[in-house]
Amino acid sequence: MATLTIKGLPKELHERLKFSAGQHHRSINKEAITLLGESLERTPAEGEALLKRAMDIRASLTGFRTGETALNKAKSSGRR
């Protein structure tokens, strides 16, 4: 098995990795290997398929268009 050393790992990223490892009952090393493996298993085709599906869903939502003005009005409704 090969060894990988990661230099310059930001403290915040290390803390997030440590937290995630704890949530999954794994060591930090095992969590890093798992996450790296999962990210490399994804293919661009999966991303393209997901984007196409999102665009198809958006196109099916006819009559549901909201602009910035309507969004701001909805966010501020009920506030004083």
N, C-alpha and C positions, 0 to 999 in steps of 0.2 A: 504494500500500500504506500502511496506517496504522501508526502508531508507538504503542507502549505502554510507559510507564515504571512500574516497580514500586517503590514506596517502602516502606521499612521491612522489606525481605526479611530474615528471620532468617539469621544466619550459618550455622547448621546446615542450613537448607533450601538455601542457596546451595551449600554443600559437597556435599550430596546431588545437587543438580542438576548440578553440575560433574562429579561422579563418573559419573553416569548418561550425561552427554554424552560423556565419554571412552569409556565402554563401548560406545556406539553410533557412535563416530567422527563426532560432530556438534559444532558449536559450542554453547555454552550457550544462545544465543538460539534456534537451531534446535531444540534439545532442549525448551526451554520451549514453543515453538510447537507442536511435535509432541505433547507431553503435554497441553497445553491442548486441542488439537483432539481428541485421543482421548477425553478426559474429557467433552467436550461432545457427542460422537457417541453416547455411551451414553444410552439412554432409560430412564425409570422402568419401562417394560414389560419390558425386559431383566432388570432387577433383580428384578421380581416373578416372572418366569419362572424365574429362578435359585433364588429362595427356594422356590417351589412344588416345583421338582425336588429340592431339599435335603430338604424336608418329606416328599416321597414316598419318598425313599431311607430317611430315618429311620424312617418308618412300616413299611417293608418289613423292617427289622431286628428282627423279633420275637424275644423271648427274650434280647436283648442289652441289658439295662438295667444301668447301673452307677451306684451312688450314691457320695457323698463318702467313706463309710467304706471301700468297696472300692477306690476310687482311692488313698486314703492308704495302705492296706495294700499295694497294688501298688507304689507309689512307694518305700515303705520296705523292701520285701522284699529281703533280701540285704545290707542295711546294718547296720552294728554301731555 
